[in-house]
Amino acid sequence: MDYLTTAESIFYWLTQYQISQRQIVARREKEEINFTLEHPIEGNIKVKEPLPEGKNFRSHGVGLRIIQKDKQKVVLEVYDHGGIFDPIDYSIPGDHYATTHFALLGAILFRERQQEDLLERVRKAIDFHLRTSKDEYYFGTWGYHWDFQNYAFLETYRLVNGFLSNEETKRWIKGLKSYRENSKNSLTNWIAMRAYSSLLRHKLFGTPVDKLKFMWRIRRVDKAQHSDGCYDDQRNFSRPIQYHVFTLALLHRLYDLTRSEKIKKHFLAGVNYFTKFIDPDGCFNYLGRGQEQIFGYGVAIYVLEAAKLVDKTKAPEYQDYLSRVWSYLCKFKRDGHFPLVLNDRKDEEKFGWYDYHHLTVYNAFLGAWLGLSHLLGAKDSQRKNAKQQRPQEVVLCKPTETAFISNDKLFCCLYGGLPEYLSEAGVTFQHLWFRDIGWVFSCPGGPSPKIYGKFTPVANVEKNYFAPLAQDKVGRWIIPAHRKGSVQQLKPNLVQVDLDYGSFRVKRKVQILESKLLVEDEMEFSQDTRFNEFRYFNFPVVIDKFEIDWNEKNPHEFQLRSMGGTVRFEFKHNDFGKAVFEKLEEIKTTKGLTQVVAFRKNDFQVKAGQHKKIVFSISRGNETI
């Protein structure tokens, strides 16, 4: 598969959901109306409905608006005409950005294919945007995503403006100039979108105020970058890798417009931070909000293609990373589209989804950025991989408290933690990978019931950590999230993560020894405490991938068996005394259906100043421990 062919398949998958009906004349019988609705999923439906009290209503998920009525008939405008109907939501998430990104993707395809039907689809999509943005999509349930809509509309116009009629050009330009923004949103990737739109609008229309806005906004983006290249999305509160990469994609678009050496420097520093996350299979999107979403993979492809052009001396290295990420993404393609979160569960099960997720929105976004990647790739003559042989190494990123431990047999990522999301916890492995087996653990935490996980809360999500957990005497879980810890390198092959849980502190030391990891967890208790439950070993196993193998005759060892091989855990030291290996809660996680396995002590009491330690190794099953 190549980018354009893949983007094209997404486009044609989305076209089946584009609303084509413009107007309906309904027959009125007293306070009832009868009409035929052309539905993108159900086909032509004979509808009989009570006459709505207001102007706007939905029928079978399609938005309609009364524009005229008398005793015999009611004329309905199909408010959703040109929009993209979502088969999971069974409505159009018009406050999001599927339709404008569908238009951008269609414009890219039209540029390459020169087919009139593509341009017609683009026209309908932009008509939907111009019509429904006036009231920020009447049926919306979320904040209207102006910043996403604005850059996609501008790029669409830039690609097709020579093929529009004079009347269309005037109407589009009027819409482009009468935009609104999400100016209260202070997340770095949203500021970067506004910077990009401001500069592009200035380049297209010569508007001086937009140049000033760009200059102000790019300074704000610059302030979010750390010395190790990482962009915080919410400064000192959250730094998801997905939004770091999206910020880089927007920076490159800005570099393309300015050729600024300063932007180039920031971009390349960010790329070199990002590539540290890419495991040998191409998986990288495991830290922070956005875990394993196709949103992150689409912009990652773009960023790596762009990096090859910006720094040609490292093009072979970037090509190797790119080949891995692209290969990983392509494994998940299904029926013309991609799952919103890269796992093997059905779309409607929504494993790893947040409240604001919509299948069509994220596929349109992915398709648009793959299309933009194609436009970049067409400029690139350097396609040769420089296959990266990983030496045994520890890479520490300061001040963002991130560490990577790897060699040609294994790879893992550790993190200090930040206070905002369940998916940015400390101590726990963020990602653990073994050769032939692939990931063993990845994507800790998940959508929080308190933020972005309110509508469909995930039971037991607070236990999705490969780290010690505890429940206090009133039943509250003490977990490694919503806290800020530190990471340091103690020896060339040894890293320590230090995190204060409140009533106890955990120091996790991880040492790489050729083909295995040796993990030491030391727990220091700061006060006299009784816990309802203390899990000194808590490990969520994705049972969609692994079978758990444990034998009572050998209680100090268990194994995970998969198609690729076996992972072996062996306990070397345990200060907690005898405990039973237990299979506990099931959790719907980003990577699939998961079951927690644990060693725990119930009604556990400790004294202030007490220390307890466990030591265990992790290796492939065929390795000698």
SVG drawing of the C-alpha trace seen along z (x, -y; Angstrom):
<svg xmlns="http://www.w3.org/2000/svg" viewBox="-55 -45 82 73">
<polyline fill="none" stroke="black" stroke-width="0.4" points="0.0,0.0 1.1,-3.6 -0.2,-6.8 -2.4,-7.9 -4.0,-4.6 -4.7,-4.2 -6.0,-7.7 -8.2,-7.1 -9.7,-4.0 -10.6,-6.0 -12.1,-8.7 -14.4,-6.3 -15.3,-4.6 -16.4,-8.0 -18.3,-8.9 -20.9,-6.2 -21.9,-8.2 -22.0,-11.7 -25.6,-13.0 -26.7,-13.6 -30.3,-14.7 -30.8,-18.5 -34.5,-19.2 -37.7,-17.3 -41.3,-18.2 -43.3,-16.4 -47.0,-15.7 -48.9,-17.2 -51.8,-15.5 -53.0,-17.7 -50.1,-17.5 -48.2,-14.7 -45.8,-14.8 -44.9,-12.0 -41.8,-12.0 -39.0,-9.9 -35.6,-10.2 -32.5,-9.1 -30.5,-7.6 -26.8,-6.7 -27.2,-3.4 -30.9,-2.5 -31.5,-3.5 -34.8,-5.2 -37.0,-5.3 -40.7,-6.1 -41.0,-8.4 -44.1,-9.3 -43.4,-11.8 -45.4,-14.3 -45.0,-17.8 -42.0,-19.2 -42.7,-22.2 -39.5,-24.0 -37.7,-24.4 -34.9,-21.9 -35.2,-18.2 -33.5,-14.9 -35.0,-11.9 -33.1,-8.6 -30.1,-10.6 -30.2,-13.1 -30.6,-16.8 -33.6,-18.5 -34.8,-22.1 -38.3,-23.4 -38.1,-26.3 -41.8,-26.5 -45.1,-25.0 -48.8,-25.3 -51.8,-23.0 -50.9,-20.6 -47.1,-20.4 -43.9,-21.1 -40.7,-22.0 -37.6,-20.6 -34.0,-21.6 -31.7,-18.7 -29.5,-20.6 -27.0,-17.8 -26.6,-17.8 -22.9,-17.2 -22.0,-16.1 -20.5,-12.8 -22.8,-10.5 -21.1,-8.4 -22.2,-4.7 -21.3,-4.3 -23.0,-7.5 -25.8,-7.1 -25.7,-10.9 -23.4,-13.6 -20.8,-14.8 -20.9,-18.2 -19.3,-20.1 -16.2,-18.1 -14.1,-18.1 -14.8,-15.1 -16.4,-17.0 -13.7,-19.6 -11.0,-17.0 -13.0,-14.9 -13.0,-18.0 -9.2,-18.4 -8.6,-14.8 -10.9,-15.1 -9.0,-18.2 -5.7,-16.3 -7.2,-13.4 -8.6,-15.8 -5.2,-17.4 -3.7,-14.0 -6.6,-12.4 -8.4,-15.4 -11.8,-13.6 -14.8,-16.0 -16.7,-13.8 -14.0,-14.3 -14.4,-18.1 -18.2,-17.7 -17.8,-15.8 -15.5,-18.6 -18.1,-21.3 -20.8,-19.5 -18.6,-19.1 -17.6,-22.8 -21.3,-23.8 -22.1,-21.8 -19.3,-23.6 -20.4,-27.1 -24.0,-26.4 -23.7,-24.7 -20.8,-26.7 -23.0,-29.8 -24.8,-28.3 -21.8,-26.1 -23.8,-23.0 -27.2,-23.2 -27.3,-19.6 -23.8,-19.7 -23.1,-18.1 -19.4,-19.2 -17.6,-22.5 -17.3,-23.5 -13.9,-22.7 -13.1,-25.9 -9.3,-25.6 -9.4,-22.2 -12.1,-23.4 -10.2,-26.6 -6.8,-25.1 -8.6,-22.3 -10.8,-24.8 -7.8,-27.0 -5.8,-24.1 -8.8,-22.9 -9.2,-26.3 -5.5,-26.6 -5.7,-23.3 -8.9,-23.9 -9.4,-27.6 -8.5,-27.6 -11.4,-25.2 -14.2,-27.1 -16.7,-29.4 -16.5,-33.1 -19.6,-32.8 -18.1,-29.8 -14.8,-31.6 -16.6,-34.7 -18.6,-32.5 -15.6,-30.5 -13.5,-33.6 -16.3,-35.2 -16.4,-32.0 -12.7,-31.9 -12.6,-35.5 -15.6,-35.3 -14.1,-32.5 -14.1,-32.2 -11.5,-30.5 -11.2,-28.4 -9.1,-31.2 -9.7,-30.1 -8.1,-26.7 -4.6,-27.0 -3.3,-23.5 -0.1,-23.8 -1.5,-21.8 -4.5,-24.2 -2.3,-27.3 -0.2,-25.8 -3.3,-25.2 -4.3,-28.9 -0.7,-30.0 -0.8,-27.9 -4.2,-29.2 -3.2,-32.8 -0.1,-32.6 -1.8,-30.7 -4.7,-33.3 -2.1,-36.1 -0.3,-34.4 -3.6,-33.9 -5.3,-37.2 -2.5,-39.6 -4.3,-40.3 -1.8,-42.2 -3.6,-41.3 -3.1,-37.6 0.7,-38.0 0.7,-39.7 -1.5,-36.8 0.9,-34.3 4.0,-36.0 2.3,-36.1 1.1,-32.5 4.4,-30.9 6.1,-32.5 3.6,-30.7 4.3,-27.4 8.0,-28.0 7.6,-28.4 6.0,-24.9 9.2,-23.1 11.7,-21.7 15.4,-21.5 15.1,-17.8 12.8,-18.7 9.5,-17.7 6.4,-19.9 4.2,-20.0 0.5,-20.2 -0.5,-21.7 2.7,-23.2 4.0,-21.2 0.7,-19.3 0.5,-17.0 2.8,-15.9 1.1,-13.2 3.3,-12.0 0.4,-12.1 -0.1,-15.9 3.7,-16.5 3.8,-14.9 0.7,-16.8 2.4,-20.0 5.5,-19.0 3.3,-18.4 1.9,-21.9 5.4,-23.3 6.5,-21.8 3.6,-23.4 4.7,-26.7 8.3,-26.1 7.1,-25.3 5.5,-28.8 8.4,-30.7 11.6,-28.8 12.4,-30.1 15.7,-28.6 14.3,-28.9 11.2,-26.9 13.4,-24.3 15.5,-24.0 12.5,-23.5 11.0,-21.0 14.1,-18.8 14.6,-18.9 11.0,-17.7 11.5,-15.0 14.6,-13.6 12.6,-13.4 9.7,-11.7 11.7,-9.0 12.9,-7.7 9.4,-6.4 9.3,-4.2 9.7,-0.6 11.1,1.9 7.6,2.8 6.7,-0.9 4.4,-1.4 5.0,-4.7 1.7,-6.2 1.5,-4.8 2.2,-7.8 -0.6,-10.2 -4.1,-11.1 -4.4,-9.7 -2.9,-6.3 -2.8,-4.3 -5.2,-6.6 -4.9,-6.8 -4.8,-10.6 -1.2,-10.2 -0.1,-7.8 -1.4,-9.9 0.7,-13.0 3.6,-10.7 3.9,-9.6 3.8,-13.2 6.4,-14.3 8.9,-11.6 8.4,-12.3 9.0,-16.0 12.0,-15.3 13.7,-13.5 13.4,-16.7 14.4,-19.1 17.5,-17.2 18.8,-15.1 21.8,-13.9 19.5,-11.9 17.0,-10.9 18.0,-7.1 17.5,-7.0 14.2,-8.7 13.2,-6.4 13.8,-3.4 11.5,-4.9 9.0,-5.7 8.9,-2.2 8.3,-0.8 5.5,-3.2 3.8,-2.8 4.1,1.0 2.6,1.0 -0.4,-1.2 -1.2,0.8 -1.7,4.0 -4.9,2.6 -6.7,1.6 -10.2,3.0 -12.9,2.6 -11.5,-0.6 -11.0,-2.3 -9.0,-2.0 -10.1,-1.4 -10.0,-4.7 -7.8,-3.1 -5.3,-0.5 -6.5,2.8 -8.4,5.8 -11.7,5.1 -14.8,4.1 -15.3,0.4 -18.6,0.3 -16.9,1.8 -14.9,-1.5 -11.9,0.0 -9.6,-2.9 -12.1,-5.6 -12.6,-8.9 -16.0,-10.8 -15.1,-13.1 -14.2,-10.3 -16.0,-9.6 -14.9,-7.0 -15.5,-9.1 -13.8,-12.2 -10.5,-10.3 -10.5,-8.5 -11.1,-11.7 -8.2,-13.3 -5.9,-10.3 -6.8,-10.3 -6.1,-14.0 -2.7,-13.8 -1.8,-10.7 -2.7,-12.7 -0.5,-15.6 2.3,-13.0 1.9,-11.8 2.4,-15.4 5.6,-15.6 6.8,-12.1 6.4,-13.0 9.3,-15.4 11.5,-12.8 14.0,-10.7 15.5,-9.2 13.7,-5.9 16.6,-3.8 16.4,-2.5 19.3,-2.7 18.4,0.3 19.0,-0.6 20.9,1.9 20.1,1.0 23.1,1.1 22.4,1.8 21.6,-1.6 19.8,-3.8 18.5,-7.1 17.4,-9.7 15.3,-12.7 15.5,-15.6 13.7,-17.7 10.7,-15.6 11.6,-12.6 11.4,-10.0 13.8,-7.0 14.2,-4.4 16.0,-1.1 16.8,1.0 18.9,3.4 18.2,5.7 16.1,8.1 14.0,5.7 12.7,2.1 10.9,0.3 9.9,-3.2 9.7,-4.6 8.2,-8.0 8.1,-10.1 4.5,-11.1 2.4,-14.3 -0.7,-15.3 -3.4,-15.7 -4.4,-12.3 -4.6,-8.6 -2.6,-7.9 0.5,-9.8 1.3,-7.9 4.8,-7.3 6.6,-4.1 4.6,-1.9 6.1,-0.8 4.7,-2.9 5.7,-0.3 7.5,3.1 8.5,5.0 10.4,8.2 11.7,9.4 9.3,11.9 6.6,11.3 6.0,7.6 4.5,5.5 4.0,7.2 2.5,4.2 1.6,0.9 -0.7,-2.2 -1.2,-2.4 -4.3,-4.1 -7.0,-5.2 -10.0,-7.6 -10.8,-8.9 -14.4,-8.8 -13.7,-12.4 -12.4,-13.8 -13.2,-12.7 -14.4,-9.3 -17.7,-10.4 -20.2,-9.1 -19.0,-5.5 -16.8,-5.0 -14.4,-2.1 -14.7,0.2 -11.4,0.6 -9.4,-1.7 -7.5,-2.9 -5.9,0.5 -4.4,0.6 -0.9,0.1 2.2,2.3 3.0,0.9 2.2,1.2 -1.3,0.2 -3.2,-0.1 -6.7,-0.6 -7.0,-2.7 -9.2,-1.9 -12.1,-4.0 -12.0,-2.2 -10.1,-4.8 -7.5,-3.5 -4.0,-4.9 -2.5,-4.8 0.6,-6.2 -1.4,-8.7 -2.0,-12.4 1.4,-12.7 4.8,-14.0 7.9,-11.8 11.4,-11.8 13.7,-9.5 17.4,-9.2 20.2,-7.0 22.1,-5.3 24.5,-3.3 25.0,-2.8 22.4,0.0 20.3,-1.1 17.4,-3.5 15.3,-4.6 11.8,-6.0 10.9,-7.7 7.3,-8.5 5.5,-9.6 2.1,-8.0 1.2,-10.0 1.1,-7.4 4.0,-5.5 6.8,-6.1 8.0,-3.7 11.5,-3.6 11.5,-1.3 14.9,-0.3 15.1,1.3 18.3,2.8 19.0,4.3 21.0,7.5 21.4,8.6 18.2,10.4 16.2,9.6 15.2,6.9 15.7,7.0 13.2,4.9 13.5,3.9 10.6,2.1 11.3,0.6 8.4,-0.8 8.9,-3.2 5.9,-4.0 5.7,-7.5 3.2,-6.9 1.5,-4.2 -1.1,-3.0 -3.6,-0.2 -4.6,0.7 -7.7,2.7 -5.5,4.1 -1.9,3.6 -0.8,5.0 2.9,5.1 2.8,6.6 0.0,5.5 0.2,6.5 -2.5,6.1 -2.3,8.9 -4.0,8.4 -5.9,11.7 -6.8,10.9 -3.1,11.6 -1.7,13.7 -2.6,16.8 -1.5,16.7 0.4,19.8 1.0,20.3 1.6,23.4 1.1,23.6 4.1,25.9 6.3,23.0 4.7,19.9 7.7,17.7 7.2,17.8 4.5,17.2 4.5,17.0 2.6,15.4 2.2,17.4 1.4,15.9 1.7,16.8 5.2,15.1 6.6,16.9 6.6,16.8 7.4,14.1 8.7,15.3 8.4,13.5 10.5,14.8 10.5,13.4 13.9,13.2 13.2,11.4 10.0,10.6 9.8,8.9 6.0,9.2 6.0,12.9 3.8,15.6 1.0,14.4 -1.2,16.0 -1.0,15.3 -4.4,14.1 -6.3,13.3 -8.5,10.3 -10.3,7.6 -11.0,7.5 -10.6,4.1 -11.4,2.8 -8.1,1.2 -6.6,-0.5 -4.7,2.7 -7.7,5.0 -9.5,7.0 -7.2,7.2 -7.1,9.2 -5.1,8.0 -2.8,10.5 -1.4,9.6 0.2,10.6 -1.6,8.7 -1.9,8.5 -5.3,7.8 -5.8,5.8 -2.1,4.8 -0.6,2.8 2.7,0.9 4.7,-1.4 6.1,-4.8 9.6,-4.4 9.2,-0.8 10.8,0.4 9.8,3.4 11.2,4.6 10.5,7.1 12.8,8.1 11.7,9.9 13.1,10.5 11.3,10.4 12.6,12.3 11.6,14.3 10.6,17.8 13.4,19.5 16.1,17.5 18.0,18.9 17.4,16.9"/>
</svg>
